[in-house]
Amino acid sequence: MAATKPKPVDARSVEYKLMDGHYDRMLADFEAQIADAAATLRRAYEAMKAENTLQS
């Protein structure tokens, strides 16, 4: 199956989004998602570690 050609980039649209702060907001959202995922992984790791601890 052949690859499709990418659509041409509309420079004005990209420039508008850049000046409007659209990409800054997207970056902030991605950073928040990454921070949430990292916190979830840390909690899961701690829970697994606690579960594997021997208790008498």
mmCIF file of the N, C-alpha and C atoms, coordinates in Angstrom:
data_MODEL
# 
_entry.id   MODEL 
# 
loop_
_atom_site.group_PDB 
_atom_site.id 
_atom_site.type_symbol 
_atom_site.label_atom_id 
_atom_site.label_alt_id 
_atom_site.label_comp_id 
_atom_site.label_asym_id 
_atom_site.label_entity_id 
_atom_site.label_seq_id 
_atom_site.pdbx_PDB_ins_code 
_atom_site.Cartn_x 
_atom_site.Cartn_y 
_atom_site.Cartn_z 
_atom_site.occupancy 
_atom_site.B_iso_or_equiv 
_atom_site.pdbx_formal_charge 
_atom_site.auth_seq_id 
_atom_site.auth_comp_id 
_atom_site.auth_asym_id 
_atom_site.auth_atom_id 
_atom_site.pdbx_PDB_model_num 
ATOM 1   N N  . MET A 1 1  ? 0.848  -1.167  0.000  1.00 0.00 ? 1  MET A N  1 
ATOM 2   C CA . MET A 1 1  ? 0.000  0.000   0.000  1.00 0.00 ? 1  MET A CA 1 
ATOM 3   C C  . MET A 1 1  ? 0.898  1.237   0.000  1.00 0.00 ? 1  MET A C  1 
ATOM 4   N N  . ALA A 1 2  ? 0.632  2.136   -0.893 1.00 0.00 ? 2  ALA A N  1 
ATOM 5   C CA . ALA A 1 2  ? 1.454  3.333   -1.038 1.00 0.00 ? 2  ALA A CA 1 
ATOM 6   C C  . ALA A 1 2  ? 1.107  4.360   0.036  1.00 0.00 ? 2  ALA A C  1 
ATOM 7   N N  . ALA A 1 3  ? 2.118  5.110   0.424  1.00 0.00 ? 3  ALA A N  1 
ATOM 8   C CA . ALA A 1 3  ? 1.909  6.167   1.412  1.00 0.00 ? 3  ALA A CA 1 
ATOM 9   C C  . ALA A 1 3  ? 1.203  7.341   0.751  1.00 0.00 ? 3  ALA A C  1 
ATOM 10  N N  . THR A 1 4  ? 0.354  8.000   1.510  1.00 0.00 ? 4  THR A N  1 
ATOM 11  C CA . THR A 1 4  ? -0.338 9.166   0.974  1.00 0.00 ? 4  THR A CA 1 
ATOM 12  C C  . THR A 1 4  ? 0.554  10.393  1.099  1.00 0.00 ? 4  THR A C  1 
ATOM 13  N N  . LYS A 1 5  ? 0.345  11.325  0.229  1.00 0.00 ? 5  LYS A N  1 
ATOM 14  C CA . LYS A 1 5  ? 1.116  12.563  0.270  1.00 0.00 ? 5  LYS A CA 1 
ATOM 15  C C  . LYS A 1 5  ? 0.612  13.428  1.415  1.00 0.00 ? 5  LYS A C  1 
ATOM 16  N N  . PRO A 1 6  ? 1.517  14.022  2.183  1.00 0.00 ? 6  PRO A N  1 
ATOM 17  C CA . PRO A 1 6  ? 1.059  14.906  3.257  1.00 0.00 ? 6  PRO A CA 1 
ATOM 18  C C  . PRO A 1 6  ? 0.427  16.177  2.699  1.00 0.00 ? 6  PRO A C  1 
ATOM 19  N N  . LYS A 1 7  ? -0.536 16.701  3.438  1.00 0.00 ? 7  LYS A N  1 
ATOM 20  C CA . LYS A 1 7  ? -1.178 17.935  3.002  1.00 0.00 ? 7  LYS A CA 1 
ATOM 21  C C  . LYS A 1 7  ? -0.187 19.084  3.126  1.00 0.00 ? 7  LYS A C  1 
ATOM 22  N N  . PRO A 1 8  ? -0.249 20.049  2.235  1.00 0.00 ? 8  PRO A N  1 
ATOM 23  C CA . PRO A 1 8  ? 0.642  21.202  2.376  1.00 0.00 ? 8  PRO A CA 1 
ATOM 24  C C  . PRO A 1 8  ? 0.304  21.989  3.644  1.00 0.00 ? 8  PRO A C  1 
ATOM 25  N N  . VAL A 1 9  ? 1.321  22.544  4.257  1.00 0.00 ? 9  VAL A N  1 
ATOM 26  C CA . VAL A 1 9  ? 1.147  23.289  5.498  1.00 0.00 ? 9  VAL A CA 1 
ATOM 27  C C  . VAL A 1 9  ? 0.738  24.720  5.170  1.00 0.00 ? 9  VAL A C  1 
ATOM 28  N N  . ASP A 1 10 ? -0.315 25.167  5.839  1.00 0.00 ? 10 ASP A N  1 
ATOM 29  C CA . ASP A 1 10 ? -0.775 26.541  5.675  1.00 0.00 ? 10 ASP A CA 1 
ATOM 30  C C  . ASP A 1 10 ? 0.031  27.409  6.634  1.00 0.00 ? 10 ASP A C  1 
ATOM 31  N N  . ALA A 1 11 ? 1.004  28.130  6.115  1.00 0.00 ? 11 ALA A N  1 
ATOM 32  C CA . ALA A 1 11 ? 1.919  28.919  6.938  1.00 0.00 ? 11 ALA A CA 1 
ATOM 33  C C  . ALA A 1 11 ? 1.172  29.985  7.744  1.00 0.00 ? 11 ALA A C  1 
ATOM 34  N N  . ARG A 1 12 ? 0.145  30.568  7.176  1.00 0.00 ? 12 ARG A N  1 
ATOM 35  C CA . ARG A 1 12 ? -0.600 31.610  7.897  1.00 0.00 ? 12 ARG A CA 1 
ATOM 36  C C  . ARG A 1 12 ? -1.305 31.041  9.106  1.00 0.00 ? 12 ARG A C  1 
ATOM 37  N N  . SER A 1 13 ? -1.862 29.846  8.954  1.00 0.00 ? 13 SER A N  1 
ATOM 38  C CA . SER A 1 13 ? -2.553 29.211  10.068 1.00 0.00 ? 13 SER A CA 1 
ATOM 39  C C  . SER A 1 13 ? -1.569 28.880  11.191 1.00 0.00 ? 13 SER A C  1 
ATOM 40  N N  . VAL A 1 14 ? -0.413 28.350  10.816 1.00 0.00 ? 14 VAL A N  1 
ATOM 41  C CA . VAL A 1 14 ? 0.602  28.013  11.808 1.00 0.00 ? 14 VAL A CA 1 
ATOM 42  C C  . VAL A 1 14 ? 1.098  29.276  12.508 1.00 0.00 ? 14 VAL A C  1 
ATOM 43  N N  . GLU A 1 15 ? 1.328  30.320  11.745 1.00 0.00 ? 15 GLU A N  1 
ATOM 44  C CA . GLU A 1 15 ? 1.796  31.580  12.323 1.00 0.00 ? 15 GLU A CA 1 
ATOM 45  C C  . GLU A 1 15 ? 0.753  32.156  13.273 1.00 0.00 ? 15 GLU A C  1 
ATOM 46  N N  . TYR A 1 16 ? -0.509 32.089  12.883 1.00 0.00 ? 16 TYR A N  1 
ATOM 47  C CA . TYR A 1 16 ? -1.581 32.599  13.738 1.00 0.00 ? 16 TYR A CA 1 
ATOM 48  C C  . TYR A 1 16 ? -1.632 31.825  15.053 1.00 0.00 ? 16 TYR A C  1 
ATOM 49  N N  . LYS A 1 17 ? -1.560 30.483  14.956 1.00 0.00 ? 17 LYS A N  1 
ATOM 50  C CA . LYS A 1 17 ? -1.602 29.654  16.156 1.00 0.00 ? 17 LYS A CA 1 
ATOM 51  C C  . LYS A 1 17 ? -0.390 29.920  17.041 1.00 0.00 ? 17 LYS A C  1 
ATOM 52  N N  . LEU A 1 18 ? 0.752  30.164  16.443 1.00 0.00 ? 18 LEU A N  1 
ATOM 53  C CA . LEU A 1 18 ? 1.962  30.454  17.196 1.00 0.00 ? 18 LEU A CA 1 
ATOM 54  C C  . LEU A 1 18 ? 1.824  31.769  17.948 1.00 0.00 ? 18 LEU A C  1 
ATOM 55  N N  . MET A 1 19 ? 1.331  32.778  17.274 1.00 0.00 ? 19 MET A N  1 
ATOM 56  C CA . MET A 1 19 ? 1.184  34.094  17.899 1.00 0.00 ? 19 MET A CA 1 
ATOM 57  C C  . MET A 1 19 ? 0.043  34.108  18.918 1.00 0.00 ? 19 MET A C  1 
ATOM 58  N N  . ASP A 1 20 ? -0.962 33.279  18.704 1.00 0.00 ? 20 ASP A N  1 
ATOM 59  C CA . ASP A 1 20 ? -2.129 33.212  19.582 1.00 0.00 ? 20 ASP A CA 1 
ATOM 60  C C  . ASP A 1 20 ? -1.824 32.467  20.882 1.00 0.00 ? 20 ASP A C  1 
ATOM 61  N N  . GLY A 1 21 ? -0.735 31.702  20.920 1.00 0.00 ? 21 GLY A N  1 
ATOM 62  C CA . GLY A 1 21 ? -0.394 30.931  22.102 1.00 0.00 ? 21 GLY A CA 1 
ATOM 63  C C  . GLY A 1 21 ? -0.994 29.532  22.101 1.00 0.00 ? 21 GLY A C  1 
ATOM 64  N N  . HIS A 1 22 ? -1.528 29.112  20.967 1.00 0.00 ? 22 HIS A N  1 
ATOM 65  C CA . HIS A 1 22 ? -2.144 27.793  20.848 1.00 0.00 ? 22 HIS A CA 1 
ATOM 66  C C  . HIS A 1 22 ? -1.145 26.689  21.184 1.00 0.00 ? 22 HIS A C  1 
ATOM 67  N N  . TYR A 1 23 ? 0.047  26.781  20.634 1.00 0.00 ? 23 TYR A N  1 
ATOM 68  C CA . TYR A 1 23 ? 1.047  25.744  20.854 1.00 0.00 ? 23 TYR A CA 1 
ATOM 69  C C  . TYR A 1 23 ? 1.565  25.753  22.287 1.00 0.00 ? 23 TYR A C  1 
ATOM 70  N N  . ASP A 1 24 ? 1.613  26.910  22.919 1.00 0.00 ? 24 ASP A N  1 
ATOM 71  C CA . ASP A 1 24 ? 2.001  26.981  24.327 1.00 0.00 ? 24 ASP A CA 1 
ATOM 72  C C  . ASP A 1 24 ? 0.972  26.276  25.205 1.00 0.00 ? 24 ASP A C  1 
ATOM 73  N N  . ARG A 1 25 ? -0.313 26.457  24.877 1.00 0.00 ? 25 ARG A N  1 
ATOM 74  C CA . ARG A 1 25 ? -1.370 25.782  25.638 1.00 0.00 ? 25 ARG A CA 1 
ATOM 75  C C  . ARG A 1 25 ? -1.306 24.268  25.427 1.00 0.00 ? 25 ARG A C  1 
ATOM 76  N N  . MET A 1 26 ? -1.048 23.858  24.196 1.00 0.00 ? 26 MET A N  1 
ATOM 77  C CA . MET A 1 26 ? -0.917 22.421  23.921 1.00 0.00 ? 26 MET A CA 1 
ATOM 78  C C  . MET A 1 26 ? 0.249  21.826  24.702 1.00 0.00 ? 26 MET A C  1 
ATOM 79  N N  . LEU A 1 27 ? 1.372  22.528  24.738 1.00 0.00 ? 27 LEU A N  1 
ATOM 80  C CA . LEU A 1 27 ? 2.537  22.058  25.480 1.00 0.00 ? 27 LEU A CA 1 
ATOM 81  C C  . LEU A 1 27 ? 2.219  21.947  26.965 1.00 0.00 ? 27 LEU A C  1 
ATOM 82  N N  . ALA A 1 28 ? 1.536  22.925  27.509 1.00 0.00 ? 28 ALA A N  1 
ATOM 83  C CA . ALA A 1 28 ? 1.158  22.888  28.927 1.00 0.00 ? 28 ALA A CA 1 
ATOM 84  C C  . ALA A 1 28 ? 0.242  21.700  29.210 1.00 0.00 ? 28 ALA A C  1 
ATOM 85  N N  . ASP A 1 29 ? -0.689 21.424  28.304 1.00 0.00 ? 29 ASP A N  1 
ATOM 86  C CA . ASP A 1 29 ? -1.578 20.271  28.472 1.00 0.00 ? 29 ASP A CA 1 
ATOM 87  C C  . ASP A 1 29 ? -0.790 18.960  28.439 1.00 0.00 ? 29 ASP A C  1 
ATOM 88  N N  . PHE A 1 30 ? 0.142  18.838  27.496 1.00 0.00 ? 30 PHE A N  1 
ATOM 89  C CA . PHE A 1 30 ? 0.959  17.626  27.404 1.00 0.00 ? 30 PHE A CA 1 
ATOM 90  C C  . PHE A 1 30 ? 1.826  17.463  28.646 1.00 0.00 ? 30 PHE A C  1 
ATOM 91  N N  . GLU A 1 31 ? 2.394  18.551  29.144 1.00 0.00 ? 31 GLU A N  1 
ATOM 92  C CA . GLU A 1 31 ? 3.215  18.468  30.347 1.00 0.00 ? 31 GLU A CA 1 
ATOM 93  C C  . GLU A 1 31 ? 2.373  18.033  31.539 1.00 0.00 ? 31 GLU A C  1 
ATOM 94  N N  . ALA A 1 32 ? 1.145  18.516  31.635 1.00 0.00 ? 32 ALA A N  1 
ATOM 95  C CA . ALA A 1 32 ? 0.250  18.114  32.721 1.00 0.00 ? 32 ALA A CA 1 
ATOM 96  C C  . ALA A 1 32 ? -0.096 16.633  32.610 1.00 0.00 ? 32 ALA A C  1 
ATOM 97  N N  . GLN A 1 33 ? -0.353 16.155  31.398 1.00 0.00 ? 33 GLN A N  1 
ATOM 98  C CA . GLN A 1 33 ? -0.652 14.741  31.194 1.00 0.00 ? 33 GLN A CA 1 
ATOM 99  C C  . GLN A 1 33 ? 0.535  13.868  31.575 1.00 0.00 ? 33 GLN A C  1 
ATOM 100 N N  . ILE A 1 34 ? 1.729  14.306  31.211 1.00 0.00 ? 34 ILE A N  1 
ATOM 101 C CA . ILE A 1 34 ? 2.934  13.548  31.544 1.00 0.00 ? 34 ILE A CA 1 
ATOM 102 C C  . ILE A 1 34 ? 3.137  13.520  33.056 1.00 0.00 ? 34 ILE A C  1 
ATOM 103 N N  . ALA A 1 35 ? 2.921  14.640  33.711 1.00 0.00 ? 35 ALA A N  1 
ATOM 104 C CA . ALA A 1 35 ? 3.065  14.694  35.168 1.00 0.00 ? 35 ALA A CA 1 
ATOM 105 C C  . ALA A 1 35 ? 2.047  13.776  35.845 1.00 0.00 ? 35 ALA A C  1 
ATOM 106 N N  . ASP A 1 36 ? 0.811  13.767  35.369 1.00 0.00 ? 36 ASP A N  1 
ATOM 107 C CA . ASP A 1 36 ? -0.217 12.882  35.933 1.00 0.00 ? 36 ASP A CA 1 
ATOM 108 C C  . ASP A 1 36 ? 0.157  11.414  35.726 1.00 0.00 ? 36 ASP A C  1 
ATOM 109 N N  . ALA A 1 37 ? 0.635  11.081  34.530 1.00 0.00 ? 37 ALA A N  1 
ATOM 110 C CA . ALA A 1 37 ? 1.027  9.701   34.237 1.00 0.00 ? 37 ALA A CA 1 
ATOM 111 C C  . ALA A 1 37 ? 2.202  9.281   35.115 1.00 0.00 ? 37 ALA A C  1 
ATOM 112 N N  . ALA A 1 38 ? 3.165  10.167  35.301 1.00 0.00 ? 38 ALA A N  1 
ATOM 113 C CA . ALA A 1 38 ? 4.320  9.850   36.142 1.00 0.00 ? 38 ALA A CA 1 
ATOM 114 C C  . ALA A 1 38 ? 3.882  9.628   37.586 1.00 0.00 ? 38 ALA A C  1 
ATOM 115 N N  . ALA A 1 39 ? 2.963  10.453  38.079 1.00 0.00 ? 39 ALA A N  1 
ATOM 116 C CA . ALA A 1 39 ? 2.468  10.285  39.444 1.00 0.00 ? 39 ALA A CA 1 
ATOM 117 C C  . ALA A 1 39 ? 1.722  8.957   39.594 1.00 0.00 ? 39 ALA A C  1 
ATOM 118 N N  . THR A 1 40 ? 0.949  8.588   38.602 1.00 0.00 ? 40 THR A N  1 
ATOM 119 C CA . THR A 1 40 ? 0.226  7.318   38.635 1.00 0.00 ? 40 THR A CA 1 
ATOM 120 C C  . THR A 1 40 ? 1.206  6.153   38.644 1.00 0.00 ? 40 THR A C  1 
ATOM 121 N N  . LEU A 1 41 ? 2.237  6.233   37.825 1.00 0.00 ? 41 LEU A N  1 
ATOM 122 C CA . LEU A 1 41 ? 3.238  5.167   37.801 1.00 0.00 ? 41 LEU A CA 1 
ATOM 123 C C  . LEU A 1 41 ? 3.981  5.072   39.128 1.00 0.00 ? 41 LEU A C  1 
ATOM 124 N N  . ARG A 1 42 ? 4.288  6.213   39.737 1.00 0.00 ? 42 ARG A N  1 
ATOM 125 C CA . ARG A 1 42 ? 4.962  6.195   41.041 1.00 0.00 ? 42 ARG A CA 1 
ATOM 126 C C  . ARG A 1 42 ? 4.081  5.527   42.102 1.00 0.00 ? 42 ARG A C  1 
ATOM 127 N N  . ARG A 1 43 ? 2.776  5.869   42.087 1.00 0.00 ? 43 ARG A N  1 
ATOM 128 C CA . ARG A 1 43 ? 1.863  5.255   43.060 1.00 0.00 ? 43 ARG A CA 1 
ATOM 129 C C  . ARG A 1 43 ? 1.745  3.749   42.832 1.00 0.00 ? 43 ARG A C  1 
ATOM 130 N N  . ALA A 1 44 ? 1.668  3.341   41.570 1.00 0.00 ? 44 ALA A N  1 
ATOM 131 C CA . ALA A 1 44 ? 1.570  1.911   41.265 1.00 0.00 ? 44 ALA A CA 1 
ATOM 132 C C  . ALA A 1 44 ? 2.832  1.183   41.698 1.00 0.00 ? 44 ALA A C  1 
ATOM 133 N N  . TYR A 1 45 ? 3.981  1.785   41.469 1.00 0.00 ? 45 TYR A N  1 
ATOM 134 C CA . TYR A 1 45 ? 5.242  1.175   41.866 1.00 0.00 ? 45 TYR A CA 1 
ATOM 135 C C  . TYR A 1 45 ? 5.315  1.033   43.385 1.00 0.00 ? 45 TYR A C  1 
ATOM 136 N N  . GLU A 1 46 ? 4.930  2.063   44.103 1.00 0.00 ? 46 GLU A N  1 
ATOM 137 C CA . GLU A 1 46 ? 4.941  2.006   45.569 1.00 0.00 ? 46 GLU A CA 1 
ATOM 138 C C  . GLU A 1 46 ? 3.961  0.952   46.082 1.00 0.00 ? 46 GLU A C  1 
ATOM 139 N N  . ALA A 1 47 ? 2.809  0.834   45.463 1.00 0.00 ? 47 ALA A N  1 
ATOM 140 C CA . ALA A 1 47 ? 1.826  -0.165  45.869 1.00 0.00 ? 47 ALA A CA 1 
ATOM 141 C C  . ALA A 1 47 ? 2.358  -1.576  45.619 1.00 0.00 ? 47 ALA A C  1 
ATOM 142 N N  . MET A 1 48 ? 3.008  -1.778  44.474 1.00 0.00 ? 48 MET A N  1 
ATOM 143 C CA . MET A 1 48 ? 3.584  -3.092  44.180 1.00 0.00 ? 48 MET A CA 1 
ATOM 144 C C  . MET A 1 48 ? 4.708  -3.410  45.164 1.00 0.00 ? 48 MET A C  1 
ATOM 145 N N  . LYS A 1 49 ? 5.528  -2.410  45.486 1.00 0.00 ? 49 LYS A N  1 
ATOM 146 C CA . LYS A 1 49 ? 6.623  -2.617  46.424 1.00 0.00 ? 49 LYS A CA 1 
ATOM 147 C C  . LYS A 1 49 ? 6.070  -2.969  47.804 1.00 0.00 ? 49 LYS A C  1 
ATOM 148 N N  . ALA A 1 50 ? 5.029  -2.288  48.236 1.00 0.00 ? 50 ALA A N  1 
ATOM 149 C CA . ALA A 1 50 ? 4.429  -2.561  49.530 1.00 0.00 ? 50 ALA A CA 1 
ATOM 150 C C  . ALA A 1 50 ? 3.787  -3.943  49.562 1.00 0.00 ? 50 ALA A C  1 
ATOM 151 N N  . GLU A 1 51 ? 3.231  -4.362  48.446 1.00 0.00 ? 51 GLU A N  1 
ATOM 152 C CA . GLU A 1 51 ? 2.582  -5.658  48.382 1.00 0.00 ? 51 GLU A CA 1 
ATOM 153 C C  . GLU A 1 51 ? 3.600  -6.786  48.448 1.00 0.00 ? 51 GLU A C  1 
ATOM 154 N N  . ASN A 1 52 ? 4.808  -6.570  47.954 1.00 0.00 ? 52 ASN A N  1 
ATOM 155 C CA . ASN A 1 52 ? 5.841  -7.592  47.951 1.00 0.00 ? 52 ASN A CA 1 
ATOM 156 C C  . ASN A 1 52 ? 6.662  -7.614  49.229 1.00 0.00 ? 52 ASN A C  1 
ATOM 157 N N  . THR A 1 53 ? 6.348  -6.759  50.182 1.00 0.00 ? 53 THR A N  1 
ATOM 158 C CA . THR A 1 53 ? 7.070  -6.730  51.448 1.00 0.00 ? 53 THR A CA 1 
ATOM 159 C C  . THR A 1 53 ? 6.593  -7.858  52.350 1.00 0.00 ? 53 THR A C  1 
ATOM 160 N N  . LEU A 1 54 ? 7.548  -8.590  52.921 1.00 0.00 ? 54 LEU A N  1 
ATOM 161 C CA . LEU A 1 54 ? 7.179  -9.672  53.828 1.00 0.00 ? 54 LEU A CA 1 
ATOM 162 C C  . LEU A 1 54 ? 6.677  -9.111  55.152 1.00 0.00 ? 54 LEU A C  1 
ATOM 163 N N  . GLN A 1 55 ? 5.587  -9.665  55.612 1.00 0.00 ? 55 GLN A N  1 
ATOM 164 C CA . GLN A 1 55 ? 5.023  -9.241  56.890 1.00 0.00 ? 55 GLN A CA 1 
ATOM 165 C C  . GLN A 1 55 ? 4.838  -10.473 57.763 1.00 0.00 ? 55 GLN A C  1 
ATOM 166 N N  . SER A 1 56 ? 5.200  -10.360 59.019 1.00 0.00 ? 56 SER A N  1 
ATOM 167 C CA . SER A 1 56 ? 5.068  -11.526 59.910 1.00 0.00 ? 56 SER A CA 1 
ATOM 168 C C  . SER A 1 56 ? 3.832  -11.439 60.756 1.00 0.00 ? 56 SER A C  1 
# 
